[in-house]
Amino acid sequence: MATQGKKVSVIPADSQVSDFSSEETNRLNSALIFAMFLLLAIGITMALTPPFQVPDTPVHFLKAASLAYGGLSPVIQGKQAGYPLPIDLSYFIQLFTKIPFHPSVRVNASEFQQAMHLSWSSRRVFSTFTQASFDPPILYIPDVIGVWIGRLFSLSILTSYYLAEAINALTAIAILSLAVFLSKPKARFFIYAVSFLPISLSLFGSVSRDSNLITLAVLALALQMRNVDAIKSGVRLSGFMRLLPTLLLIPVAVTKPPYVLLYLAFGLPDRTAAPKIWRIINRIFPFIVGVATNALWYLFAGSSLVTSINGVANVSPSKQIKFVVLNPFTFIHDAEITTRRLWEFYFHSAIGQLGWLDTYLPNWSFVLLGLVLAASILNFLVGVELNSTTYRSVIVTLGSVILSVLAVEAALYVTFTPYRAVVILGVQGRYFLPIFPLVMLLPQRAQTIKFLSRLRTKVPLIYDSTLYPIAIVYSIVNVTTLVVRFWLS
């Protein structure tokens, strides 16, 4: 009776310890090699990308600087949100804002020479970052540390900026490497594919808080997948372990409210003899936590939220919200039209339309990376036994993906699109990157194709390294693309 609900093995204890140690060692080696390759790829991308040549980074760096100066809550002035910051910071941003949307403009040495003389001076001016005023501070911790160190050692703003980029990059590498360590080979293959996307490398090596949105979503889903496997194996999880993936996703969902629908896929199976009502609550509890947390954050940061969604000309959020609520099917039809018209832009900007969407990779690279992404997703379903449980899992996962994508489009319709416009404006492919990792919850089996199974067992690092040649190719493509765009006159 003592063993009820647990797996009993007749394998000798020494053998179990040996197998366990071997598996742990393989996963650790995979994570370390992944971290090495990712560090190299991000480092190259970061070195060749001038300051503020990733979308929204000026706003995100201003938000981080305000937090470093103690501005946990932004100052509201009219329809703008911001904080009094050193005037040299404004000059620094202006030096590099001539490049976006001007493909013929390049950086030059004089801009860097001027930037080296700009410091964290005592004279301040009100600097606006309305778009980011609603964001929770936790996503800016790496950038804030960079600014703190810069101020502490009287470094130039340029040096502090690159320090913030480096800390943000190391944070991304650490979080993703942990996700790789926690994941099965199929999920690792998918994490590699997403991490080495050119747009991902660009975000990881910048001061953009979007980097943390992606990495926290990947880690949360890796933990969720591990929890599901543990429960299916008869292991009873502590309340904290059950809740940890949900907690990791909170900053992501609070920053981008449409991502709250990701929680729909976070319910855990309950194999106990609890009443049905408790099993249902267990399934929807993460979603309840997500909605409640977002509601509390809205109450706390209400003024900055109103400011951030009312700052676009010719947009009436109240009218848009009313229209979506009263005409959901018309909105879905508009979203379908938008996706059909702009799918190619979504695809390109989700993979590697660099700079401010004005720096293009070769066309063949989009095709190859698209195939790699598709293979990493289909890889989950190879060898899976089709039954009612499998179908239910696929429906819940893909349903959460579709609803999250619609929620992103709805958010941009409300905050960025003129009333009753047929095409939704402002949607970019990178907004879907935190949604992609949901595919890690698709059903999977440890044993699929015999050849790959043997390869994983005998030479696991070869199987785990299948994407590294592609990573090297794309690092080279990134180098040529960035050098031509930003540095060659």
N, C-alpha and C positions, 0 to 999 in steps of 0.2 A: 504493500500500500504506500510505502514511503516514496516509491519511484513514480507514482501516478502523475501523468502530465509532463513527464520528462523523458528524454531519449536515453535508452540504456544501451551501452556498447560493450561488446565482449573483447574489444581490442585491448591488449595489454596497456597499462598506464604509461610505460616508457615510450611505447609506439605513439600513443596519443600526444604526449608532450613533444616528441620528435616532429610529428606531422604538423602540430600547431606552430612550433617554432619555425619550421620550414615555410609555412604559409605566411606567417608574420614577416619573416625575412624577405620573402619574395615581394610582398606588398611594400615593405619599407624601401627595398632597392628600386622598385618601380617609381615610388614617390620621389626619391632622391634624384634619379636620372631625369625624371620629368621636370623637377625644380631646376636642374642644371640647364637643360635645353630652354626652358621658359625664361630663365634669367638672361641667357644669351640673346634670345629673340627680342625680349622687352628692352634690354639694354641697347641693342642696335637701333630699334625703332625710336626709343627715347632720345638717343644722341643725335639722330638726324631730323627730329621734329622740333622746330623752333618754339619758343614759348607761345602759349595760347593758340596753337594751331589744331586744337581738338575742340569740337563744338561745346559751347557753354563754359569753357574753362575760366574765362575772365570772371564770370559771375560766381563760379564755385570757389575760386581763389579769394575773391573779396569776402565771401561768406566765411571761409576758413580764417582769414585775417581778423574778421570781426569777432569770431569766437576766441581767437588767441588774445585779443584785447579785452576779453571779458563780456562781449556782447551776446549773451545767451539768447536774448530776445531782441529782434531787430527794432529799429526806430522807424515809426511810420510818419511820413511827411506827405500829405495829400494822397495821391495814388501810388506813391513810391515807398519801398521799404529798403532800409540800408543801415549804415552805421558810420560815425565819424572815424575815418582812417587816415594814415599819413598821406599827404598830398603827393609824395614821390611815388606811391603805389599807383595812383592814377596816371602819372607820367609814364611809368613802366609799362602799363597795359597799353597806353596809346602808341608806344614805340612799335608794337608788334600787331596792331589791329589794322594796318594798311594791307596786309597780305591776304586775309580771307576774301573770297569772291573776286579776286584779281589775279588770275592765273599767270599773268606776265610779271607780277611783282615778286622779287626775291629778297631774302634777308641779306644784310651786309655787315661788315665788321663794325661800322660806325654805330649801329644800333646797339650792339653788345657793349661797345666801349662806353656809350652813354649810360646804359643800364647798370654797368659796374659801379657807377658813381651815385646811384640812387640808393638811399638808405631809409631805415625805419625812423624817419625824422619825427620831431615832436609836433610840428605843425600839421593839423588835421583838416580834412574837408569831408563833407557828407558824401559817401559813396553808396550807390544803389546796387542792390542785388535782389530785386523784387522776385525774380523767378525762383530763387533758392531760399527765400525768406521763410518758407514753410517747412523746410527740411529739418529733420532731427539732427542734433549735433554729432551723434555717434558716427555717422558716415564720414565726417570730416576729421576724425582723430589723426590719421597719418599726416594730412596737410597742416593741421594745427601744430603738431609736433615740429614739423619743418620750420614753420614761422617762429615758434617759440625759440628753437635753437638759434635761428638767424638773429633774432632780437637779443638773445642772451649773450652771444659772442660778437655782436655788432657787425654781422655779415651784411653784404649788400642784398638788396631785394632779389636780384637775379640769382645769387648763390642760394638764398633761402628758397626760391622757387624750385630750383633744381634739386635741392635737398628734400623738399616736400614731394616732388615727383619720385625720387628714389625710395623714400619711405613708403609711399603709396604702392610702388611696384613690388617692394619686398613684402608688404602686407598681402597683396594679391597672390604672390607666389606661395607664401606660407599657407593661406587659406585653401588654395586650390590643391596644393600638395597634400594637405590633410584630407581633403575630399578624395584624392586619388588613393591614399593609404586606406581609407575606410571602404572603398568601393570594390566590387567584383570586376573581373576583366572586361566584361561587356560595357559596364558603366565607365570604366577607365578609358576605353576607346572613345566613348562619346565626350568625356571631359577633355581629352586631348584635342578632339576635333574643334570644340568650341573655344578652348583656350588659345589655340594657335591661329584662329581667324585674324586676319590683319586688323580689323576694326577692334577686336579684343586686345591685341597687343598695343594698339594705339591708346586705348582707354586705360589699360593697366599701367602704362608708362607716362601718365599725365596726372594733373591735379583734379581730374573729373571724379565726382562722387559716383558716377555711373559704374566705375570700376568695382566699387564695393557692393553695388546692387547686384551685379552679375556673380561675384565670387560668393557672397552670402547665400544667394539663391542656390548655387551649385552645392555648397556645403550643407545647407539645410536639407536638400533632396538626397544627398548621399547618406546623411544620418537617418532620414526617413526610410530610405530603402533598407538600411541596416536594421532598423527597428522592425520593419515588416518581416524580414527574413528571420529575425530572432523569435518573434511571436509565432510564426509558422513552424518553427522548430521546437516549440513548447517552452520557450524561455519566458519567465515573467519579468517584465521590465518595471523599473521604478517609475514613479510619477514624473520625476525630473527628466529621465531619459525619454519618456513619451512626449514631454512638452518641449524638449530642447530644440527640435527642428522648427517648431512653431515660434519659439522665442527668437531664433536666428532670423526668421523671415519678417519679424515685426518692423525693423527699420526699413526694409525694402517696401513693405506694403504701406507704411506710413508716408514714405517719401513719394511713392506713386500709388495713390489709392486704387487704381484698377488692378494692381497686383494682389489685392486682398482676396480675389477669386482663386488665387493659387492655393489657398487653404482648403478649397473643396477636395483636393486630391490628398490631403494630409491626414485623413481619418485612418485609424489603425484597426485592423481586424481584432476582434475579441473572442478568444476561444474558450472563455470560461462559461459557466452555467448561469451567468447573470440574466435577469429578466430582459426581454427584448427591448424595452424602452431604454434601459441603460446601455445596451449595445448600440442603439441608434445614437444616443447622446455621445457615446465614445467616438462614433464616426464623425459627427459634426462639431465636436468640441473645439478643434483647432480653428474652424471657420468662425465660431462664436467668439473665441479669444481675439482673432484678427479684427473682426468688426468692432468689438468693444474697445480694443486698443486704439483703432483709428478714430472712433467717436471721442474717446478721451483726449486724444491729441488735437482733434479739431477744436474742442472746448478750450484747451490750453493755449493753442496758437491761432485762435479765431481771427484776430485782426490781421495777422500776416497772411492767413489763407484768403480772406476776402480781397486783400490787396493784390495777391499773386494771381487771382483768377479774374480780376477786373482791370488788368493793365493793357489789354490789347484793343486797338481801335476797331470800331464797327462790330464789336462782339458784345452780345448781351447774354451772359451766362444764365440769367433767370429765364429768359425766353427759350434758350436752347434746352435747359433742363425740363421745362414744362413740355416742350415739343417731344422730347425723347420719351418722357413718361406717358404722354397721351397718344403718341404714334410710334410705338416700338417697332412695328413691322416696316414702316416707312423708313425709319432710321436704319434698320438692318439692310433694307434694299439699297439705301445710299452707301452704306459701308461696303456692300457687295460691289457696287459700281466703282467706288474708290479703289478697292483692292484689285478689281479687274483692270482698271486703267493704269494703276501705279505699281502693279506687282513687280515689275522689273526694277523699279527704283527701290522698293522695299527689299528685294533680294540683294541688290548691289550694296545698299547702305547697311544691311545686316551682316555683310561679309567683309567688305573692304573698300568702301568709298571714303577715303581718308581726308585729312584736313577738315575744312568746313564743307564737306561733301563736294569739294571742287578738285580733288586729287584722285585720279582713276588708275586702278590696276589694269593690266592687259586683260582683254576679254576672255582669253583662254583660262586665266586664273580663276575667274568666277565659275566657269563650268566645272573645273577640276575640284574646287572647294565645295561646290554644291553637291557633286557626286560623293565626296568624302562624308559630308554631313548626312546625306541620304543613306549611305552605307552604315554609318554609325547608329542611325535610328532603326533601320531595318534589322540590324544585327541583334537587337533585343528580341525580335520575334522569331528568329531562326531556331527551329527545334522545339518551340513551345507547344505543349499539348493543348489543343483547342477544346474548351469545355465552357460551361456556363460561368464559372468563376473567372476564367481567362477573358471571356467576352465582357463581363462586367468590369473587370479591371481596365481593359482597353477603352471601354465607353467612358468610364469616369475620368481617366487620364486625358484622353483626346477631347472630351467635353470641357474639362477645365482649361485646356489650351485654347479652344475655340472661344469660350466665354471670356477668357482673359484678353485675347486679341480684340474682341468686340468692345470690351471695357476700355482698352487703350484708345481705340478709335472714338468711343463715346466721350472720353475725357478730352481729347483734342477737339472734338466737335463743340463741346461746351466752352472750352477756354480759348480756342484759337480760330474758330471757323465762323464767318458771318452767318447770321440767322438765315435758315432755309437754304443754304448752299447745298448743291447736290454732291459735290466732292469735298470730302473732309480734308482740311489743311493741317500741315504741321507734323504728320505721322512720319517717323523714320524707322528704318529697319532695326536700328540698335535698341529701340524701345521694346522689341520682342526678345532680346537676348536673355533677360531674366526669366522668360517664359519657357524657352527652349529646354532647360534642364528637367522640366516635368516628364519628358520622355524616359527619364531614368526609372520612373515608376511603372513603366510597361512590364508585363510579365516576362520573366526570363528563367532559364534553366541553367544550371551549372554545366551540364553536359549537353553539347549540341552536336556539331560536326566532329566526327571521331578524330580526323586529322588535327583540327585546331585544339581539340581536347588534349591529345597527346603532346602537342607542341607547348601548350600552357604548362603541362605537368613536367615535361623534360627540360624545356628551355623557355621558362616563362618570360624572361626579359626580351626575347626576340618577338614574342607575340605582343607584348606591351609596347614595343618600340616600332610597330608597323607605321606609325604616323610620323616618326622623327625625320625620315628622308623628305617627306612633304613639308615638315616644319622648316627644314634647311632650305628647301626650294623657295618657300615663301619669305623667308628671311632675306634671301638674295633679291627676290622680286620687290620686297619692301625697300631694300637699300636703293635699288635703281630708281624706283618710283619717287621716293622721298628726296633723293639727291637731285633728280631732274626738276622736281616741282619747287623745291625751296632754295637750292644752293647753286645750281648752274645758271649763269646769266646768258 
